[in-house]
Amino acid sequence: MYDIIIIGAGPAGLTAAIYAARSGKSVLVYEKEGIGGQIAFSPRVENYPGIRSVSGSEFADNLYEQALSFGVDIELETVIGIETNGDIKTVLTESGKEQCKKIIIATGVQHKKLGLPEEDDYVGRGVSYCAVCDGAFFKNSDVAVVGGGNAALRSAQMLSGICSKVYLIHRRNEFRGEKMIVDELSSLANVEFVLDSVVSSIKGDDDLSAVEIENKITGVHTTLDVSALFVCVGQVPSNEAFKDIISLDENGYIIAGEDCKTNIDGIFAVGDCRTKTVRQLTTAAADGAVAALA
């Protein structure tokens, strides 16, 4: 029996694994897709303390090797549920089950995508789902943001300070986000609203160089020459497997505070999958340390 099973091998999960293993605990990490989580797809990471610049994939590889060096077991396996029986917890996977004393859930979130056939091809080459993470790479460039909520508005707000031009694309004629931010954006000379419109295609050779926009009212297609497209149409937490055991909020995030404790004793939630205000690489790592030490 493992002391701790961690579900998810992103920065939060692997940080928890490193801290737990260094404390003498036996640790198993389950990951269903790829080591490192979403950060592995980032072309460069420049906002993690102590590391001036590193590719997302290299950062993920380093975490993986570090965890292995401390004796962490890592298996590519999809978790389909958990069971609790007093002090003993059982993690159910597609191929079996494993018992442990504590569970740390670090399943992260999935960014909602536009659904364009070429979208995945340009991830890390102009398509981004995080302006805070990648905006600085497009300083003095023309960029586009798609979305109508606060995430899109704040992304456009941040990018307006570093980019030459910011197109804010929304499929409706009014934004869903805060009016105060909309008013501020409308007053900025380098921000242009593109309303009643959707992104119909992404263009470019090796890197993104333009997006095609379709006006939903007129049907007219136009091309915007941009170096980046920031997609801010929402996130979906990957917590479906735990909904019958763990308390979730109305958006599907695990209810857990800064102590990372859930409603079930001995089960913790870390990183982007839990209720929190800031979802960044540094806060994910912090959660992993907090939960492992707890």
N, C-alpha and C positions, 0 to 999 in steps of 0.2 A: 504494500500500500504506500502510495506517495504521500508525503506531508502536504504538498500543494499541487493542484492542477491549475494551470493558467490557460484560459481559452482566448487565443489570439496572440500572434507573434509580431505585433507592431511595436513601436517604441515604448508604449506603456506596458505591454505584456512582457517584453524582453527585459525592460528595466526591473520590473518586479521579479523576474526569474533570476537576474544577476544578484539582486539584493538578497533574495531568499536563499539562493545556493551559497552565497558567501556567509550566510548565517548558519550554515550547516544543515539546511533542510533539503530533502529530496524533492525535486521539481520536475514536472512533466508539462510541456507546452504543446497544445494542439493548435494547428493553423490549417485552415481549409483552402487557402489560395496561394499566397506568396509571402515570404518572410519580409518583414519591414513595414507592412501596411502601405498606406497611400504615399508616405514620404519616399518610398522606393522609386516612384515615378517622377519625382521632382528633379529637374536637370541639375540644380545646384541648391545647396543648403548653406545659407550665410548668416542665419540668425540664431544658431545654437551656441551658447557660451563656450568659449575655449577652442572652438573650431572655426577658423577664419572662412574656409570655403571647402565644400566637399559635395560630390554628387549624391543624390538621394540613394541611389543603388549602392554606392560605396558605404554610406552611412549605415544602411540596412545590413550589408555584409559584415561590417565591423561589429554591430550589435550581435549578430548571429554567432560569429566566431568567439566573441567575448563570453556569451552565454554558454556555449559548448565547452569553453576552457574551464569553466567552473563546475562542469558535470551535469548541466541541465540536459534533459532528454527532450528532443523536439520531434514531433511527428506531424506529417501532413495528413490531416484527418478532419472530417466535418463533424462537428458536435451537433446533435439533434435534440438534446435535452439534458436536464439534471434532475436528480432525485435526492431528497434529504431524509436521513433516518438518524436523528439525534446527532451525535458527534461525527458520524460517518456520512460522507457525501459520495454520490455516484454520478459520474459523467458518462452520458450515453453518446456513442458515436455511430456512424453508419455501419461500422464493422464489429462493434462490440461495446464493452463498457469498462470503466476503470474506477476504482475506489480511491478516496483520499480523505484527508482531515479538513482541508480548507480549499476553497475555490476562489480564484480571481478572474473575473470576466473582463476581457479587454478586446471586445469584438469590433470596436470602432464604428464608423459610419460609412455609408456609400453615398457619394455625391450623385444627385440626380443628373442624368445626362440629357442632351438635346435629342438623342436618338438618331443622329445623322450617321450614314454608313461610314463616312471617313473620319468621324470624330476621334475614335481611339487611335488612329494613325498619327494624329497631330498632338496627342498628349505629350507634354514635355518638349514640343517643337512649335509652341504657339498657343495651344489650348491649355488652359489652366483652370482649376477649380478653387484657387485660393490667391486672391490679390495680395494679401498680406505676405504670403510666402514668396510669390514670384513677381510681384509688381516692379520691384527695383531693377529687374533684369531688362525692363523695357523703358527705362528712363529716356525722356525726350523723343519717344516714339508715339505713333498714333495707335490707339488700342480700342477695343470694343468690350462692353460689358453687357450681358444679357440676363434679364431678370427684373422683377418688379417689387420685390420685398426689401426689407431693411438691409439684408446682406448685399444685395446688388447696389443699393443706394450708397451704402458705406464703402463698398469697393470702388465705385465711381468717384466718391468723395476723396478717398485716399489717392487714387490714381491721378486725379486732376492736379495734384500737387507735384507730380514727378513726370507726367507724360505731356506731350505736346497737344494731343487731342484725345478726348474720350467720348465715344459714341455709347449712349445708354439705350439699349434696345429692349422694348417691352411689347408683348403681344396685345395688350389692351391700351386704351387711350388714357388711363389713369394708373398711377402707381399704387401699390398696396401698402408701401412703407410710410414712414412718418412724414407728414407734410412739411415740417421744419427742414428736414434734409432735402426734400424735393425743391423747396423754395431756394435753399442755398445753392443747390446744383444749377437751378435755372438761371441764377445770376452770374454764373461763371462763364467767361468768354470761351474757354476751351472745352466745354461740355455741351454736347448736342443730344437732345432727346430724339429717338427714332421710335415713335409709337405706332400702335396697331400693326406691328411688324414682327416677323419671326426670321431666324437665320435658316435659310433654305439649303445652303451648302458652304463648305470651307474649301478655300483654294490655296495653292502653293506648291512649290517643288519640294525641296528638303524641309523647309520651314514654312509655316503659315504666312501668307502675304496678303490675303484678302478674304472677306466673307461676303456672300451674296444674301441680300435681304429681300423678303417678299412682304409687301404691304397687304394685309389681310382684307382691307376694304376695297382697294383698287386692283389688286392682283399684280401690280407693277413690281418688277424685279430691279434692284439696284445693287451696285458693287461698292463696298467700302474697302479701301486700301488700308489695312491695319497689320501690325506685326504680332498682335496677340488678341485672343478672344477669351475673356474671363466668364465662365459659366457659373451663374449664381441663381439657380432655379430650385434650390432646396437640398436637404440632406435626408437620408433615411438611416436611422440606427439599425444595426444588425442584431437585434435582440428578440427576434421572433421565437427562437427556441426556448426562451426563458419566461415568456409572458404568463404562464400558468403558475409559476413559482415566485418570481421576483416582481416587486411592485414597479410599474412603469408609469411615466407621466402620459399626458394626452397625446404627445408626439412620439411615444415609443421609446424614450430614453429611460434608462434605469435610474430610479430615484436614489441618489446617494450624494452626501455632502462632501466637504473637503476631507473628512476622515475615510471616505470611500466605502463606508459600510452600507449594506443594503438592509432590507427588512428581515433578512434571514441571517441568523448568527453564523459566522464562519464563511459567509460569501461576500466578496467585495467586488466593486465595479470601478474600473479605472479608465482614464482616457476619454476619447470622444463619445463613447457609448453611454456615459452617465450625464445626469443633469449638471450643467456647468455654464459659466458665462464665456470663458475664453477657451477655445480649442486650438492649441498650438503644440508644437513639438516639445517645448519646454514644460508645458503644463501636463502633457501626457507622461513624460519622464518623472515629473514630481509625483503624480498619482501612483505610478508604479512603485516608487520608493516608499510612499506612505502606506500603501496596502501591504507590501511585503513585510515591513517592519511591524505592522499591526498584527 
